């Protein structure tokens, strides 16, 4: 099920927008990256009502 949610987020944002959101937060913490991707998803969706939850798991390996 987690793979489906990641795929859904990928489909919502598209590869370029998702990659850009990740790149902007790449030097921050895992939490920074998570918030950056969620922020981009909210910005992209605009005033569209959210019909499902959004779940992301970030593991940053140093």
C-alpha positions in Angstrom: 0.0 0.0 0.0 2.9 2.4 0.7 4.1 2.0 -2.9 0.7 3.0 -4.1 0.7 6.2 -2.1 4.1 7.1 -3.3 3.0 6.5 -6.8 -0.1 8.6 -6.2 2.1 11.5 -4.9 4.4 11.1 -7.9 1.4 11.2 -10.3 0.0 14.2 -8.5 3.2 16.3 -8.6 5.0 14.7 -11.6 8.6 13.8 -11.6 10.0 17.3 -12.2 8.0 18.9 -9.4 8.7 16.1 -6.9 12.4 16.1 -7.8 12.6 19.8 -7.4 10.9 19.7 -4.0 13.3 17.0 -2.8 16.4 18.9 -4.2 15.4 22.1 -2.4 15.5 20.3 0.9 18.3 17.9 0.2 20.8 19.5 2.7 18.2 19.7 5.5 16.9 17.1 7.8 14.5 14.3 6.9 11.7 16.3 8.5 12.7 19.3 6.3 12.4 17.1 3.2 9.1 15.8 4.3 7.7 19.2 4.9 9.0 20.5 1.6 7.3 17.8 -0.4 4.0 18.2 1.5 4.2 22.0 1.0 4.7 21.5 -2.7 1.8 19.1 -2.9 -0.5 21.7 -1.0 0.7 24.5 -3.3 0.1 22.4 -6.4 -3.4 21.4 -5.3 -4.3 24.9 -4.5 -7.9 25.2 -3.2 -8.8 21.7 -4.4 -10.3 19.7 -1.5 -8.2 16.8 -0.3 -10.1 13.5 -0.5 -7.5 11.2 0.9 -4.6 11.2 3.4 -1.0 11.9 2.3 1.7 9.7 3.7 5.4 10.0 3.1 8.2 8.1 4.8 11.6 9.7 4.6 14.8 8.0 5.7 17.9 10.0 5.3 21.2 8.1 5.4 24.3 10.2 6.0 
